[in-house]
């Protein structure tokens, strides 16, 4: 794969040129307050290097899932403010995506300045299934940076999407891979290549259906697959256990049963769980064996014996990939499982990769040391699709040999 990189662009010279950077700034918000700025900080190195080299940087990003029209709650205003704080310089926010405000903001940039376009998903063409509509928007993005402009793809969390600001614009402007995208590909490449063994994968999250493809792709390659989170209850049901009112994907019980039959020596499920009489932080709770969940109660975390089991497996591993929390970590009574597993990974000597999304958020929310992990991905869904062996459109389009 032959990809032009940020280093190539910097070597060509960017002083006085406008450069469009697609970043992943899809941060969680509580009103106007960013509750986890990890993605903003991850986007900083590429933006800063371009600005310090004299580029006029125009950043494109999305937030949430607006319905192709402006929605105040999805405005990037809090992100522009935080990005400016981290850069130590004001970041102007355009009031639209490619309209008059975007043109004025991009056109008024001086060398080394940074501006942010409003949420690209406010324009319905961004996510259109019609390639002509996306291409039209891509050309309007290109017009913002002019004839000597360039595009840097640095939002790894969106490279699995064939969208205008990710895919089509890379076919319109000279395109380069940013440092974050390259780092993610290098790290994840180690996981699908020849990882040092034992290789242990820890999967959590709510649904088996969300992780089934990656489970099937990873099982032949891993030594152990530890299953936590809501998805564990589908596996427990497949073992014939009652799961009370826990989250259960009945349509996937048979699939889970077959996986246990063929790879049961690799798959590790909880032996105890923390249950609650309702989904609330102040619910009545108990810790029970995984085969003794009371009727009407729901499992919301793995129990202490399971944490010990998972920690022991992680301690022996040379390579660990973790994606998905072990329980509802946002509620204090159900955070111990995720904390325990994450701490065990951080304490291990393994090459450890946190697979983005809720797992990365959990590391920061629970106050765990980020430097305890070899790599914390910004990818989420993109990381999983890469490990599944799927082609990532936003990466493939950068391949000059493709």
C-alpha positions as semicolon CSV with decimal commas, in nm:
position;residue;x (nm);y (nm);z (nm)
1;X;0,000;0,000;0,000
2;X;0,150;0,331;-0,111
3;X;0,015;0,624;0,086
4;X;0,134;0,982;0,093
5;X;0,177;1,095;0,452
6;X;0,174;1,413;0,656
7;X;0,554;1,403;0,639
8;X;0,536;1,410;0,259
9;X;0,304;1,711;0,269
10;X;0,526;1,898;0,512
11;X;0,827;1,824;0,294
12;X;0,644;1,975;-0,004
13;X;0,583;2,289;0,201
14;X;0,255;2,413;0,345
15;X;0,335;2,773;0,443
16;X;0,059;2,998;0,311
17;X;-0,146;2,704;0,182
18;X;-0,488;2,607;0,313
19;X;-0,510;2,245;0,428
20;X;-0,835;2,063;0,501
21;X;-0,796;1,816;0,789
22;X;-1,066;1,558;0,861
23;X;-1,044;1,494;1,233
24;X;-1,258;1,281;1,462
25;X;-1,389;1,523;1,723
26;X;-1,703;1,327;1,809
27;X;-1,679;1,383;2,183
28;X;-1,940;1,310;2,450
29;X;-2,123;1,618;2,576
30;X;-2,328;1,702;2,883
31;X;-2,507;2,009;2,756
32;X;-2,222;2,231;2,636
33;X;-1,962;2,054;2,851
34;X;-1,723;1,800;2,698
35;X;-1,706;1,506;2,938
36;X;-1,412;1,336;2,766
37;X;-1,177;1,538;2,543
38;X;-0,962;1,240;2,444
39;X;-1,044;1,267;2,075
40;X;-0,969;1,639;2,070
41;X;-0,630;1,577;2,227
42;X;-0,561;1,292;1,984
43;X;-0,629;1,526;1,692
44;X;-0,387;1,790;1,820
45;X;-0,048;1,666;1,691
46;X;-0,139;1,675;1,322
47;X;-0,321;2,007;1,348
48;X;-0,039;2,162;1,548
49;X;0,234;2,043;1,312
50;X;0,055;2,190;1,013
51;X;-0,008;2,519;1,191
52;X;0,352;2,545;1,310
53;X;0,466;2,489;0,952
54;X;0,260;2,790;0,841
55;X;-0,043;2,614;0,697
56;X;-0,386;2,771;0,715
57;X;-0,571;2,478;0,871
58;X;-0,940;2,413;0,805
59;X;-1,070;2,130;1,024
60;X;-1,377;1,925;0,932
61;X;-1,548;1,697;1,181
62;X;-1,885;1,563;1,292
63;X;-2,061;1,531;1,625
64;X;-2,342;1,288;1,700
65;X;-2,602;1,188;1,446
66;X;-2,799;1,491;1,330
67;X;-3,053;1,425;1,057
68;X;-2,877;1,615;0,778
69;X;-2,976;1,958;0,909
70;X;-2,845;2,196;1,178
71;X;-2,934;2,098;1,535
72;X;-2,799;2,325;1,812
73;X;-2,725;2,032;2,046
74;X;-2,482;1,891;1,788
75;X;-2,296;2,216;1,722
76;X;-1,917;2,196;1,735
77;X;-1,899;2,520;1,937
78;X;-1,776;2,346;2,257
79;X;-1,519;2,157;2,050
80;X;-1,387;2,475;1,887
81;X;-1,348;2,628;2,232
82;X;-1,162;2,326;2,372
83;X;-0,943;2,293;2,064
84;X;-0,849;2,659;2,101
85;X;-0,761;2,608;2,468
86;X;-0,533;2,316;2,384
87;X;-0,368;2,497;2,093
88;X;-0,329;2,817;2,290
89;X;-0,488;3,016;2,010
90;X;-0,842;3,102;1,908
91;X;-1,010;2,859;1,671
92;X;-1,279;3,029;1,466
93;X;-1,596;2,824;1,411
94;X;-1,783;2,865;1,085
95;X;-2,159;2,892;1,122
96;X;-2,213;2,645;0,840
97;X;-2,040;2,359;0,660
98;X;-1,950;2,499;0,317
99;X;-2,168;2,810;0,296
100;X;-2,090;3,180;0,314
101;X;-1,961;3,162;0,670
102;X;-1,729;2,869;0,593
103;X;-1,595;3,052;0,288
104;X;-1,536;3,370;0,489
105;X;-1,370;3,191;0,781
106;X;-1,144;2,979;0,559
107;X;-1,060;3,277;0,341
108;X;-0,963;3,499;0,633
109;X;-0,710;3,258;0,787
110;X;-0,355;3,379;0,823
111;X;-0,053;3,150;0,817
112;X;-0,054;2,922;1,121
113;X;-0,418;2,983;1,212
114;X;-0,681;2,711;1,260
115;X;-1,054;2,720;1,191
116;X;-1,328;2,461;1,237
117;X;-1,619;2,404;1,003
118;X;-1,959;2,342;1,160
119;X;-2,071;1,979;1,198
120;X;-2,033;1,822;0,852
121;X;-2,340;1,606;0,914
122;X;-2,554;1,920;0,912
123;X;-2,525;1,882;0,532
124;X;-2,728;1,581;0,413
125;X;-2,482;1,519;0,130
126;X;-2,212;1,416;0,379
127;X;-2,373;1,080;0,449
128;X;-2,570;1,042;0,125
129;X;-2,576;0,702;-0,045
130;X;-2,572;0,891;-0,377
131;X;-2,208;0,927;-0,482
132;X;-2,292;1,226;-0,703
133;X;-2,431;1,416;-0,404
134;X;-2,127;1,333;-0,192
135;X;-1,896;1,432;-0,477
136;X;-2,072;1,768;-0,507
137;X;-2,008;1,837;-0,139
138;X;-1,648;1,714;-0,171
139;X;-1,585;1,971;-0,444
140;X;-1,725;2,243;-0,218
141;X;-1,487;2,132;0,057
142;X;-1,205;2,150;-0,196
143;X;-1,307;2,501;-0,298
144;X;-1,261;2,617;0,062
145;X;-0,888;2,543;0,044
146;X;-0,831;2,652;-0,316
147;X;-0,623;2,527;-0,606
148;X;-0,305;2,473;-0,403
149;X;-0,494;2,315;-0,113
150;X;-0,448;1,966;0,028
151;X;-0,643;1,714;0,234
152;X;-0,516;1,528;0,540
153;X;-0,717;1,230;0,662
154;X;-0,661;1,210;1,036
155;X;-0,994;1,091;1,177
156;X;-0,939;0,718;1,221
157;X;-1,275;0,685;1,391
158;X;-1,452;0,761;1,061
159;X;-1,233;0,591;0,798
160;X;-1,477;0,299;0,782
161;X;-1,738;0,539;0,641
162;X;-1,774;0,623;0,272
163;X;-1,869;0,983;0,338
164;X;-1,795;1,309;0,160
165;X;-1,545;1,451;0,411
166;X;-1,372;1,115;0,452
167;X;-1,376;0,940;0,116
168;X;-1,491;1,163;-0,169
169;X;-1,279;1,466;-0,080
170;X;-0,969;1,242;-0,089
171;X;-1,048;1,180;-0,457
172;X;-1,083;1,554;-0,518
173;X;-0,779;1,704;-0,344
174;X;-0,419;1,581;-0,310
175;X;-0,466;1,346;-0,014
176;X;-0,234;1,249;0,272
177;X;-0,262;1,022;0,574
178;X;-0,227;1,201;0,905
179;X;-0,011;1,081;1,190
180;X;-0,304;0,949;1,392
181;X;-0,434;0,732;1,107
182;X;-0,087;0,593;1,040
183;X;-0,030;0,515;1,408
184;X;-0,363;0,333;1,434
185;X;-0,293;0,123;1,126
186;X;0,052;0,032;1,255
187;X;-0,077;-0,079;1,594
188;X;-0,379;-0,270;1,466
189;X;-0,160;-0,427;1,200
190;X;0,034;-0,596;1,480
191;X;-0,287;-0,756;1,604
192;X;-0,380;-0,906;1,269
193;X;-0,025;-1,000;1,177
194;X;0,178;-1,218;1,409
195;X;0,097;-1,099;1,763
196;X;0,322;-1,220;2,043
197;X;0,153;-1,502;2,232
198;X;-0,039;-1,571;2,442
199;X;-0,284;-1,336;2,268
200;X;-0,589;-1,250;2,479
201;X;-0,890;-1,049;2,365
202;X;-1,135;-0,896;2,613
203;X;-1,471;-0,805;2,461
204;X;-1,756;-0,629;2,638
205;X;-2,034;-0,394;2,548
206;X;-2,403;-0,457;2,526
207;X;-2,472;-0,669;2,220
208;X;-2,334;-0,986;2,067
209;X;-2,474;-0,870;1,734
210;X;-2,239;-0,569;1,738
211;X;-1,934;-0,788;1,796
212;X;-2,024;-1,114;1,620
213;X;-1,817;-1,046;1,308
214;X;-1,507;-0,956;1,507
215;X;-1,555;-1,258;1,736
216;X;-1,567;-1,489;1,435
217;X;-1,264;-1,317;1,279
218;X;-1,055;-1,324;1,598
219;X;-1,132;-1,670;1,737
220;X;-0,894;-1,853;1,500
221;X;-0,615;-1,611;1,596
222;X;-0,648;-1,573;1,973
223;X;-0,552;-1,793;2,264
224;X;-0,831;-1,669;2,488
225;X;-1,145;-1,460;2,435
226;X;-1,291;-1,313;2,754
227;X;-1,657;-1,211;2,729
228;X;-1,804;-0,946;2,961
229;X;-2,064;-0,673;2,944
230;X;-2,424;-0,718;2,841
231;X;-2,324;-0,952;2,561
232;X;-2,214;-1,211;2,819
233;X;-2,575;-1,292;2,905
234;X;-2,645;-1,423;2,556
235;X;-2,354;-1,664;2,607
236;X;-2,480;-1,760;2,953
237;X;-2,823;-1,829;2,804
238;X;-2,650;-2,041;2,539
239;X;-2,508;-2,249;2,826
240;X;-2,862;-2,307;2,947
241;X;-2,863;-2,059;3,235
242;X;-3,151;-1,830;3,324
243;X;-3,044;-1,465;3,297
244;X;-3,343;-1,300;3,466
245;X;-3,422;-0,965;3,306
246;X;-3,063;-0,912;3,189
247;X;-2,998;-0,789;2,839
248;X;-3,047;-1,086;2,608
249;X;-3,037;-1,118;2,230
250;X;-3,255;-1,423;2,190
251;X;-3,191;-1,437;1,815
252;X;-2,820;-1,489;1,881
253;X;-2,839;-1,756;2,152
254;X;-2,800;-2,037;1,899
255;X;-2,504;-1,858;1,737
256;X;-2,340;-1,822;2,078
257;X;-2,408;-2,191;2,147
258;X;-2,229;-2,291;1,826
259;X;-1,932;-2,069;1,909
260;X;-1,909;-2,235;2,251
261;X;-1,927;-2,579;2,092
262;X;-1,649;-2,511;1,841
263;X;-1,423;-2,280;2,044
264;X;-1,532;-2,337;2,402
265;X;-1,173;-2,400;2,503
266;X;-1,090;-2,038;2,415
267;X;-1,405;-1,856;2,526
268;X;-1,426;-1,747;2,890
269;X;-1,760;-1,620;3,025
270;X;-1,843;-1,477;3,370
271;X;-1,872;-1,710;3,668
272;X;-2,043;-1,445;3,883
273;X;-2,227;-1,122;3,817
274;X;-2,347;-0,812;4,000
275;X;-2,725;-0,798;3,968
276;X;-2,977;-0,523;4,037
277;X;-3,353;-0,511;4,076
278;X;-3,369;-0,223;3,828
279;X;-3,147;-0,019;3,598
280;X;-3,048;0,262;3,831
281;X;-2,747;0,375;4,034
282;X;-2,949;0,347;4,357
283;X;-3,097;0,005;4,280
284;X;-3,078;-0,284;4,523
285;X;-2,779;-0,500;4,425
286;X;-2,634;-0,841;4,494
287;X;-2,350;-1,057;4,367
288;X;-2,456;-1,405;4,254
289;X;-2,318;-1,699;4,061
290;X;-2,366;-1,664;3,686
291;X;-2,604;-1,962;3,690
292;X;-2,813;-1,823;3,975
293;X;-2,949;-1,490;3,854
294;X;-3,289;-1,436;4,025
295;X;-3,597;-1,387;3,813
296;X;-3,671;-1,020;3,757
297;X;-3,313;-0,912;3,837
298;X;-3,064;-0,794;3,577
299;X;-2,689;-0,841;3,553
300;X;-2,512;-0,506;3,520
301;X;-2,148;-0,599;3,587
302;X;-1,917;-0,896;3,614
303;X;-1,850;-1,015;3,968
304;X;-1,524;-1,024;4,170
305;X;-1,447;-1,390;4,094
306;X;-1,479;-1,316;3,722
307;X;-1,253;-1,011;3,758
308;X;-0,994;-1,238;3,921
309;X;-1,028;-1,491;3,639
310;X;-0,997;-1,227;3,368
311;X;-0,705;-1,059;3,546
312;X;-0,520;-1,391;3,569
313;X;-0,565;-1,450;3,196
314;X;-0,448;-1,098;3,114
315;X;-0,144;-1,133;3,341
316;X;-0,021;-1,432;3,138
317;X;-0,076;-1,264;2,801
318;X;0,190;-1,104;2,584
319;X;-0,068;-0,928;2,364
320;X;-0,406;-0,792;2,480
321;X;-0,684;-0,624;2,283
322;X;-0,973;-0,483;2,486
323;X;-1,295;-0,348;2,339
324;X;-1,608;-0,284;2,540
325;X;-1,672;-0,228;2,911
326;X;-1,739;-0,522;3,145
327;X;-2,043;-0,353;3,298
328;X;-2,238;-0,030;3,323
329;X;-1,928;0,158;3,437
330;X;-2,099;0,498;3,427
331;X;-2,287;0,395;3,745
332;X;-2,060;0,353;4,048
333;X;-2,216;0,026;4,176
334;X;-2,141;-0,139;3,841
335;X;-1,798;0,004;3,763
336;X;-1,579;-0,243;3,956
337;X;-1,566;-0,501;3,678
338;X;-1,448;-0,260;3,412
339;X;-1,205;-0,098;3,655
340;X;-1,063;-0,435;3,761
341;X;-1,011;-0,563;3,408
342;X;-0,864;-0,234;3,288
343;X;-0,629;-0,216;3,585
344;X;-0,513;-0,572;3,520
345;X;-0,434;-0,482;3,160
346;X;-0,252;-0,166;3,268
347;X;-0,050;-0,364;3,523
348;X;0,049;-0,635;3,275
349;X;0,368;-0,643;3,070
350;X;0,172;-0,710;2,752
351;X;0,147;-0,512;2,432
352;X;-0,198;-0,375;2,511
353;X;-0,445;-0,202;2,282
354;X;-0,765;-0,037;2,403
355;X;-1,007;-0,048;2,113
356;X;-1,156;0,299;2,136
357;X;-1,518;0,395;2,203
358;X;-1,655;0,323;2,550
359;X;-1,337;0,139;2,654
360;X;-1,124;0,449;2,600
361;X;-1,386;0,662;2,775
362;X;-1,384;0,420;3,069
363;X;-1,007;0,450;3,108
364;X;-1,035;0,825;3,146
365;X;-1,361;0,835;3,343
366;X;-1,231;0,583;3,598
367;X;-0,906;0,778;3,633
368;X;-0,680;0,497;3,513
369;X;-0,330;0,584;3,387
370;X;-0,339;0,617;3,010
371;X;0,032;0,542;2,989
372;X;-0,041;0,200;3,136
373;X;-0,162;0,090;2,793
374;X;0,053;0,056;2,482
375;X;-0,212;0,223;2,266
376;X;-0,557;0,370;2,321
377;X;-0,737;0,370;1,989
378;X;-0,967;0,647;1,875
379;X;-1,130;0,405;1,636
380;X;-1,418;0,219;1,797
381;X;-1,611;0,078;1,500
382;X;-1,323;0,141;1,260
383;X;-1,088;-0,062;1,481
384;X;-1,329;-0,354;1,489
385;X;-1,389;-0,350;1,114
386;X;-1,014;-0,345;1,051
387;X;-0,968;-0,646;1,278
388;X;-1,255;-0,819;1,096
389;X;-1,052;-0,785;0,777
390;X;-1,286;-0,537;0,612
391;X;-1,157;-0,272;0,374
392;X;-1,177;0,075;0,524
393;X;-1,293;0,312;0,245
394;X;-1,123;0,616;0,399
395;X;-0,790;0,430;0,401
396;X;-0,826;0,252;0,068
397;X;-0,891;0,584;-0,109
398;X;-0,547;0,707;0,005
399;X;-0,372;0,417;-0,165
400;X;-0,202;0,551;-0,477
401;X;-0,167;0,198;-0,612
402;X;-0,535;0,119;-0,562
